[in-house]
Amino acid sequence: MDANLYTKRLMLEPLKLADIPAVYEIAKDRQSIEDFQYVANSIDEVRDWLEPSYHDPNNLIWVIRKQRKAIGLF
């Protein structure tokens, strides 16, 4: 079963731990993270924040991609 969701412009897919570096690139930019409570200072901070959700099937985090590049979370 494919858990990905597609539109003409975007793709949503469940977070993978391999996405952590791309999420860090988004989360370290204050203008990109209006909905987050803090700016990430390291990849380890992002990993610590996301990893529990990655292992919890009741707390799914979606990665938003445009042209295969991670551009946000949902």
Beta strands, then each sheet from edge to edge (+ up, - down):
strand 1: 5-6
strand 2: 11-14
strand 3: 62-66
strand 4: 69-73
sheet 1: 1+ 2- 3+ 4-
end
